[in-house]
Amino acid sequence: MIIIENVAVATVDDSDSYHADGHVVVGDDGRIAAVGAGTAPTAEGRRVNGAGCLVTPGLINTHHHLYQWATRGLAVDETLFGWLRTLYPIWGRLDAEVVGAAAGAGLGWLALSGCTTSMDHHYVFPRDGGDVLEAEIEAARRVGLRFHPTRGSMDLGQKDGGLPPDNIVESTDEALIATEKAIDRWHDPSPDAMLQIAVAPCSPFSVTERLMSEAAQLARRKGVRLHTHLAETDDEEDFCRERFGCTPTEYAERLGWLGDDVWLAHGVHLDDSAIAKLGATGTGVAHCPSSNARLGAGAARVRELLDHRVPVGLGVDGSASQEASHLGEELRQALYTARTRGGPGALNARESLRLGTMGGARCLGRQDDLGSIEAGKLADLVVWRLDGLGHAGIEDRLAALVLGPAAPVELALVGGRPVVERGELVHADAETLAREAARAHRRLMDKARHA
């Protein structure tokens, strides 16, 4: 049992309960036994003095491409399509060793930024690259995070009018067979699952209509969730109108890709009709404010999405389009982006925290067990230290977390088990992860240069 006491608590429950001086008790079963104001109940166990800290639900990352940690800092002034054309040939040289090292670094950094659950959208499977999906799953186990990797796919190469080079796409049947095998091998449907698989064809400009449609059928037959990129840039909008005669959202609707088992990455270029459709169908959106800014893609209409009851979570996106990859800082970026569009009333600190916690849980279908601090839920928690120089003088600790500089993680628990303590990873060594990632980058770039 772990008793966190003398601490401010932001529960993110339905009432947005906040205790300026409260406690959280974690049971031996890895679930929250009690939460409330004032002194913690008398109990035997490890006692954590949270003076000067704020405890929140663990942050949930709803969109990422971990392999991209190996190609950070490239094509820094390109739009999405130009960036992809630069990087696709390099990614075609990926292998399990590179992906494992990149995923280890990315997940370790996420843990240090307050993330306790992350998805990953992996869609590049070189034929001679080994089992890259297994490599990133092992990296998640090494770091200790709850993990939702998606089996992505691309089957629309350049010769057929798509964006990716032909040598890095699969056939439609190969992609569907491999996706089903990944579900059968890895997916754990239990409420306390550490590993769940989703189905994730990459995007309208890299996937055929048949793969999109049959992937949706496969996911629903297997009872898993669906994810893809949608409405990220003007280029994508133009591609869909020219190739399919409709907007990206209309295209998704046509192929059965709207529903409460679907969450879409970005959703930047959504008109009023599209937002209404997402709200009516319960389709979620992974909001990636820093990546959208880095690529100049635009700013998602988060206030309107929330007003239409669309589930909205936060994502850092791939490390090559958002080199900071710090999920805690996305709380501030989301607030700033919303206010840039709609003024100071567009988003507040509590709403921003909700995006990063309960919003993410809803996108991943884990809202019954994750995303808020309530008795009976899984004890995925972060204790943020907010009494240092960077936060001195900000009495409202929630405002300090969201608006202040990146807060150090004093303690992060996943299912009641520590994964970060006093700003250090518990199960992995940050310096080792960094060396492995640097070596993987050099190896990948050397392979690409000599291809």
C-alpha positions in Angstrom: 0.0 0.0 0.0 1.2 3.6 -0.8 -0.3 6.6 1.1 0.3 10.0 -0.6 -0.5 12.7 1.9 -0.1 16.4 2.6 -0.6 16.9 -1.2 -2.9 18.9 -3.5 -5.1 16.5 -5.5 -6.7 17.2 -8.9 -9.0 14.2 -9.4 -10.4 15.0 -12.8 -13.6 13.2 -11.8 -17.0 14.2 -13.1 -17.1 17.1 -10.6 -13.5 18.2 -11.2 -12.9 17.8 -7.5 -9.8 19.5 -6.2 -8.3 19.2 -2.7 -5.8 21.9 -1.8 -4.6 19.6 1.0 -5.5 16.0 0.5 -4.5 12.4 0.2 -4.6 9.4 -2.1 -4.3 5.8 -0.9 -3.2 3.1 -3.3 -4.1 -0.5 -2.5 -1.9 -3.6 -2.9 -4.1 -4.5 -5.9 -2.7 -1.5 -7.8 -6.0 0.4 -7.6 -7.0 3.5 -5.8 -8.4 2.7 -2.4 -9.3 6.2 -1.2 -9.0 9.9 -2.2 -10.1 13.0 -0.4 -9.4 16.1 1.6 -7.4 16.3 4.8 -5.4 13.6 6.6 -5.1 10.1 5.1 -6.7 7.3 7.0 -4.4 5.3 9.3 -3.0 2.4 7.3 0.2 0.4 7.1 2.3 1.0 4.0 4.7 3.3 2.3 3.9 6.9 3.2 4.8 9.6 0.7 4.9 13.2 1.9 3.5 15.3 -0.9 4.2 18.7 0.6 4.8 21.2 -2.2 3.4 18.8 -4.8 0.3 18.1 -6.9 -1.0 14.7 -7.7 -2.9 14.1 -10.9 -4.0 11.1 -13.0 -1.1 9.9 -15.1 -1.0 11.6 -18.5 -2.1 9.6 -21.5 -0.4 10.0 -24.9 -2.9 9.4 -27.7 -0.7 9.8 -30.7 3.0 9.0 -31.3 5.4 7.4 -33.8 8.2 6.2 -31.5 10.5 5.0 -34.3 10.9 8.6 -35.4 13.2 9.2 -32.4 15.9 7.9 -34.7 15.3 10.7 -37.3 14.8 13.8 -35.1 16.0 17.2 -36.4 15.5 16.5 -40.1 13.5 18.4 -42.7 12.8 21.1 -40.1 11.4 23.7 -42.5 9.1 21.4 -44.6 5.3 21.0 -44.7 4.0 17.6 -43.9 4.2 16.2 -47.5 7.7 17.6 -48.0 8.8 16.3 -44.6 7.4 12.8 -45.5 9.1 12.7 -48.9 12.4 13.5 -47.2 12.0 10.9 -44.4 10.2 8.0 -46.1 13.4 6.7 -47.8 15.2 6.7 -44.5 12.4 5.0 -42.6 12.5 2.3 -45.3 15.8 1.2 -43.7 14.3 0.6 -40.2 14.9 -2.6 -38.4 14.0 -4.1 -35.0 17.2 -2.9 -33.3 16.7 0.7 -34.4 13.0 0.7 -33.5 13.7 -0.8 -30.1 16.3 1.8 -29.2 14.1 4.6 -30.5 11.1 3.3 -28.6 13.1 2.9 -25.4 14.3 6.5 -25.6 10.8 7.9 -26.5 9.0 6.0 -23.8 11.6 6.8 -21.1 11.3 10.5 -22.0 7.5 10.2 -21.9 7.7 8.7 -18.4 9.9 11.5 -17.2 7.3 14.0 -18.6 4.4 12.6 -16.6 3.1 10.0 -19.0 1.9 6.7 -17.6 0.1 5.3 -20.7 1.1 5.8 -24.4 -0.1 4.5 -27.7 2.1 4.2 -30.7 1.2 4.3 -34.4 3.7 2.2 -36.2 3.1 1.7 -39.9 6.6 1.1 -41.5 7.5 -2.6 -41.8 10.5 -3.2 -44.0 10.6 -6.8 -45.3 14.1 -7.4 -43.9 13.6 -5.4 -40.7 12.7 -8.1 -38.3 9.8 -7.9 -35.8 9.7 -4.1 -35.2 6.4 -4.3 -33.3 7.8 -6.8 -30.8 10.8 -4.5 -30.4 8.7 -1.5 -29.2 6.6 -3.7 -27.0 9.7 -4.9 -25.2 10.8 -1.3 -24.9 7.5 -0.4 -23.1 8.0 -3.4 -20.7 11.5 -2.2 -20.0 10.4 1.3 -19.1 7.2 0.1 -17.3 4.5 2.2 -19.1 1.1 1.0 -20.0 1.2 0.6 -23.8 -1.3 0.7 -26.7 0.7 0.1 -29.8 -1.3 0.1 -33.0 -0.5 -2.2 -36.0 -0.4 0.4 -38.8 -0.1 -0.2 -42.5 0.4 1.4 -45.9 -0.6 -0.2 -49.2 -0.9 2.8 -51.5 2.5 3.5 -53.0 3.7 6.1 -55.5 2.9 4.0 -58.6 -0.7 3.9 -57.5 -1.0 7.6 -56.7 0.0 7.5 -53.0 2.7 9.4 -51.2 5.1 6.7 -49.8 7.7 5.0 -52.0 6.6 1.6 -53.3 9.4 -0.3 -51.5 7.9 0.5 -48.0 4.3 -0.4 -48.6 2.7 -3.8 -48.1 0.0 -5.5 -50.1 -3.5 -5.2 -48.8 -3.7 -8.8 -47.9 -0.3 -8.8 -46.2 -1.3 -5.9 -44.0 -4.6 -7.4 -43.0 -3.1 -10.8 -42.1 -0.2 -9.2 -40.1 -2.7 -7.0 -38.3 -4.9 -9.9 -37.2 -1.8 -11.9 -36.1 -0.7 -8.9 -34.0 -4.0 -8.8 -32.3 -4.1 -12.5 -31.6 -0.6 -12.5 -30.2 -0.5 -9.3 -28.1 -3.9 -7.9 -27.3 -5.0 -8.1 -23.7 -8.7 -7.1 -23.3 -8.7 -7.2 -19.4 -9.5 -4.1 -17.4 -6.0 -3.8 -16.0 -4.2 -4.6 -19.2 -0.7 -3.3 -19.7 -0.8 -4.0 -23.4 -3.6 -3.5 -25.9 -3.5 -3.4 -29.7 -5.5 -1.2 -32.1 -5.8 -1.3 -35.9 -4.3 1.8 -37.6 -4.0 2.1 -41.4 -1.8 5.2 -41.8 -3.7 7.9 -43.7 -5.9 8.6 -46.8 -2.8 9.4 -48.9 -1.0 6.1 -48.1 -3.8 3.5 -47.8 -6.3 2.1 -50.3 -10.0 2.3 -49.8 -10.1 -1.5 -49.5 -7.6 -1.6 -46.7 -9.4 1.2 -44.8 -12.7 -0.6 -45.1 -11.5 -4.1 -44.3 -9.3 -2.9 -41.5 -12.4 -1.4 -39.8 -14.3 -4.7 -40.3 -11.3 -6.6 -38.8 -11.1 -4.4 -35.8 -14.8 -4.7 -35.0 -14.7 -8.4 -35.5 -11.8 -8.6 -33.0 -13.2 -6.1 -30.6 -10.3 -3.6 -30.8 -10.1 0.1 -31.5 -9.4 2.0 -34.7 -6.9 4.8 -35.4 -5.7 6.8 -38.3 -4.5 10.3 -39.4 -7.2 12.6 -40.6 -7.6 16.2 -41.6 -4.1 17.2 -40.6 -3.2 19.5 -43.5 -4.5 21.4 -46.5 -2.5 19.0 -48.7 -4.5 16.1 -47.3 -7.7 18.0 -47.9 -6.7 18.7 -51.5 -5.7 15.0 -52.0 -9.0 13.7 -50.8 -11.1 16.1 -52.9 -9.1 15.3 -56.0 -8.9 11.5 -55.5 -12.2 10.7 -53.7 -14.3 13.8 -54.5 -15.0 14.6 -50.8 -13.5 15.9 -47.6 -11.4 13.6 -45.4 -14.2 13.3 -42.9 -16.7 12.4 -45.6 -14.3 9.8 -46.8 -13.9 8.3 -43.4 -17.6 8.2 -42.9 -18.1 6.5 -46.3 -15.7 3.7 -45.2 -17.1 3.1 -41.8 -14.5 5.1 -39.9 -16.7 7.1 -37.6 -17.8 5.7 -34.3 -17.1 5.5 -30.6 -14.4 2.9 -31.2 -12.4 5.3 -33.4 -10.0 8.1 -32.6 -8.3 10.2 -35.2 -5.0 12.0 -35.1 -4.9 15.8 -35.5 -8.3 16.8 -36.8 -7.0 20.3 -37.7 -9.0 21.0 -40.8 -12.5 20.1 -39.7 -15.4 22.2 -40.8 -18.6 22.7 -38.7 -20.3 19.7 -40.4 -17.3 17.4 -39.7 -17.2 18.4 -36.0 -20.9 17.7 -35.7 -20.4 14.3 -37.2 -17.6 13.4 -34.8 -19.7 14.6 -31.9 -22.8 12.6 -33.0 -20.8 9.4 -33.5 -18.5 9.7 -30.5 -15.4 9.7 -32.7 -12.3 10.9 -30.8 -9.5 13.2 -31.7 -5.9 13.1 -30.7 -4.9 16.8 -30.5 -1.2 17.4 -31.2 -0.6 21.1 -30.8 3.2 21.2 -30.9 3.5 18.9 -33.9 0.8 20.9 -35.7 2.8 24.1 -35.0 6.2 22.5 -35.9 4.8 21.5 -39.4 2.8 24.6 -39.8 -0.4 22.5 -40.2 -2.7 24.8 -38.3 -4.5 24.8 -35.0 -7.3 22.3 -34.2 -10.7 23.7 -33.2 -10.6 22.2 -29.7 -13.2 24.4 -28.1 -15.7 23.5 -30.8 -14.8 19.8 -30.5 -15.4 19.9 -26.8 -18.6 21.8 -27.1 -19.9 19.0 -29.5 -18.9 16.4 -26.9 -16.1 15.0 -29.0 -13.6 12.9 -26.9 -10.3 14.9 -27.2 -7.0 13.6 -25.9 -3.4 14.9 -26.2 -0.6 13.5 -28.3 3.1 14.5 -28.7 3.1 12.9 -32.2 6.3 11.5 -33.8 9.6 12.7 -32.4 10.7 13.8 -35.9 7.9 16.3 -36.2 7.9 17.3 -32.5 11.4 17.0 -31.1 10.5 18.0 -27.6 8.1 15.1 -27.1 7.2 16.2 -23.6 3.7 15.3 -22.8 3.5 17.5 -19.7 4.3 20.6 -21.8 1.5 19.7 -24.2 -0.9 20.8 -21.4 0.4 24.3 -21.8 0.6 24.1 -25.6 -3.0 23.0 -25.9 -4.2 25.9 -23.8 -2.1 28.4 -25.7 -3.2 27.0 -29.1 -6.9 27.1 -28.1 -6.5 30.7 -26.8 -4.7 31.8 -29.9 -7.8 30.8 -31.8 -10.6 31.8 -29.4 -9.3 34.1 -26.7 -8.8 33.5 -23.0 -12.1 31.7 -22.6 -11.3 29.1 -25.1 -9.6 26.7 -22.7 -8.7 26.8 -19.0 -6.1 24.9 -16.9 -8.6 22.3 -15.7 -9.9 21.6 -19.2 -6.3 21.3 -20.4 -5.5 18.7 -17.7 -8.7 16.8 -18.6 -7.5 16.6 -22.2 -4.3 15.0 -21.1 -6.0 12.5 -18.7 -9.7 11.6 -19.0 -9.8 12.8 -22.6 -7.0 10.4 -23.5 -8.6 7.6 -21.6 -11.8 8.1 -23.6 -9.9 8.0 -26.9 -8.3 4.7 -25.9 -11.5 3.2 -24.5 -10.1 3.0 -21.0 -12.2 5.6 -19.2 -13.7 3.1 -16.8 -10.2 2.4 -15.3 -8.0 5.3 -16.2 -8.0 9.1 -16.5 -9.2 10.2 -13.1 -8.4 9.7 -9.4 -11.4 7.8 -8.0 -11.7 4.8 -5.7 -11.6 1.6 -7.6 -9.7 2.9 -10.6 -6.2 1.9 -11.6 -3.5 3.7 -9.6 -1.8 5.4 -12.6 -0.8 8.6 -10.8 1.8 11.4 -11.1 3.1 13.5 -8.2 4.5 16.7 -9.6 6.9 18.8 -7.6 5.8 22.5 -7.7 7.8 24.1 -4.9 11.0 24.9 -6.8 12.2 28.2 -8.2 10.3 27.8 -11.5 7.0 27.6 -9.7 7.7 29.8 -6.7 4.9 32.2 -6.0 2.1 30.4 -7.9 -0.3 29.4 -5.2 -2.7 27.6 -7.5 -0.9 24.4 -8.1 -3.0 23.4 -11.1 -2.2 26.7 -12.7 1.5 26.2 -11.8 1.5 22.7 -13.5 -0.2 23.9 -16.7 1.1 27.4 -17.2 4.5 27.2 -15.5 7.7 25.5 -16.7 7.9 21.7 -17.1 7.4 20.4 -13.6 9.7 17.6 -12.2 8.0 14.3 -11.6 8.5 13.4 -8.0 6.7 10.0 -8.3 4.9 8.3 -11.1 2.9 5.1 -10.6 1.5 2.6 -13.1 -0.9 0.2 -11.5 0.5 1.3 -8.1 4.1 0.4 -9.1 6.7 3.2 -9.3 8.2 3.9 -12.8 9.7 7.3 -11.9 11.0 8.5 -8.5 12.6 11.9 -7.8 13.0 12.6 -11.5 14.7 9.3 -12.3 13.5 6.2 -14.2 13.0 3.2 -11.9 13.4 0.3 -14.3 15.6 1.8 -17.0 18.7 4.0 -17.1 18.2 7.3 -19.0 21.9 7.6 -20.0 21.8 4.1 -21.4 18.6 4.8 -23.3 20.2 8.0 -24.7 23.4 6.2 -25.9 21.3 3.4 -27.5 19.2 6.0 -29.3 22.2 7.9 -30.6 23.8 4.8 -31.9 20.5 3.7 -33.6 20.3 7.2 -35.3 23.9 6.9 -36.6 23.3 3.3 -37.8 20.0 4.2 -39.6 21.4 7.3 -41.3 24.5 5.3 -42.4 22.2 2.6 -43.9 20.2 5.2 -45.7 23.3 6.9 -47.1 24.6 3.7 -48.5 21.3 2.4 -49.9 
